[in-house]
Amino acid sequence: MDNKLDYVEKDEKLKKDGRFLVDNFGVDMDQISYILIGPLIFLTIMLIPIPTLDWQARGGLGVLIWMAFWWTSGHIAVAITALVPIFVTTFIPIAPVGEIVSVFSHRIVFLIAGSCAMGAAWQRWGIARRLSLKILSLFGNSARKQIWAWFLISALLSSIIADTVTAAVFVPVAVTLLKYLGYDSNSKRWNNSAATNILLAIAWGASIGSLPTPLGGGQNLLIYEFLTEAVGRQIYFYEWTIRMLPFTLFFIPFIGFYLTRVLQKEDEILPGSKEIYQKELEKMGKLSKGELYSGLVFFLAVAAAFLEPLYTNFLPFLDPAFIFFSLAFILFFIPTEEDENVLSIKSMGNFPITVMIVWPSALALAKVLEFSGLAEIIGENLSFFATGHGIITFLIFAGITVLLTNISTNTASAALLMPVIIRLFIAQGINPVPIILLLTVSVNLSFAIASGNGCLAVSAGYGVNLKTMFKHGIIIAILGFFLSTFFAFLLDNIIPWWGIL
């Protein structure tokens, strides 16, 4: 596999590359100044009096800016940055540390653990690889058709498996094709438009395809939890889907057209690509027990989540979050043809541990902002803009969200903004659901920088042209901001139930 580690080892000059150090060791110690600036910002804000902010609110602001700086610097891993709230509240009581660490036992953490464990089994046994090869082998050798194919299957799968896992499954398959075509290094893929566009199709497809269900990524699960608390009841998965699916169906042709007509200005033939996919499919042989059981159990879990309204009155104790976790547990005991079970220590090597840290830590940051009083202060300063469900209100809050999600991460944006905005609208006596549904779309319009979400990071690791990603990712994000805002405004005004939960 031509992974990032192989690439770095081939090129001695890149052995000290910051991205390599961060991805493999968590921190780039060669950039100690960046590491120190974060806590220095925190201490400075804590020590300097700020009118209208008491010491706790200053502490909340300091944590927020510290994390924002580390997130955007690129020299500290996202998962390590996410642990800052626990570190700070252990020594400085700006929020109860017990409340902060309690988020790690949240029910959604068990849902994430279960779905990611099943995703790890998919990667280990190759069911997603088989499905993608089967679909891709039906397309011709046209670069545009291949880009469309990768974009569509990535968007489809990321609606039920976390967007990062989708990219981690599909990018290596795409790179296999590109290596056969002669693009066998990161630099060659960087310099070829078709190769870069295929990798972008996977990253952007997984990003926008994550919208239709809460399972699409940590950012969705955060917003799902905040909305559940706001409306005071459990939100069923189907209620989320019928409100978010229209946006995905709207964005798929828009982004697909952009990829194949704006980025891929001229079609080109990828000789033998169809035959390569068929050959790779033949190598996989018959459907294995690992593929069968990992796929079957996962779809049972998804079905249980969507069918919850049918059994909740008879089995009120059944929670889809714990169903996911328990079904993943069962996979540890199901044998395969190999000398291991469907889930094992080996297959858990594919488990995205970063997600398990980032999601609860993002919730922890929201609690820091709440307990320190900073969230209330921010809300008071934004109250002028929360005047209802008008188009100006939608544009302002969506604009702030799209900007933040393209300079930090989508999970960070969800954690920072959603609790504040929900509390602000409720305080004004305004239903927060329509604006939060719009901002869910805005949070997922992260297309420009590799640290924005896991999908972009995976593609970056395999040589996607980062200049192309940034330039055109910004364009799509801006266009998407305006289109989604007006579309949400339209839905809220013509479909009475859309903005009510």
Summary of the structure (lengths in Angstrom):
residues: 501
radius of gyration: 22.5
end to end distance: 46.6
largest distance: 69.0
contacts: 1819
relative contact order: 0.14
helix: 73%
strand: 2%
